[in-house]
């Protein structure tokens, strides 16, 4: 999740955040960041689901079109003497 950030870098970021926001505001900032990340993850999951549904619907339409074409061709073959 953090890429190439190790423990020393993470500790440095925590100290900087503590200095910038202060000890009273830091938990609130952490909760806000966590809430934003959860909302982002939920939204991206919803978008993925919608894309997958559209792909499946498109594949279904293609199969349906192929079946209609095959049925039409078979009907035409049966009509010709």
Secondary structure, DSSP 8 states (H G I E B T S, - for coil): --TT--HHHHHHHHHHHHHHHHHHHHHHHHHHHHHHHHHHHHHHHHHHHHHHHHHHHHHHHHHHHHHHHHHHHHHHHHH--
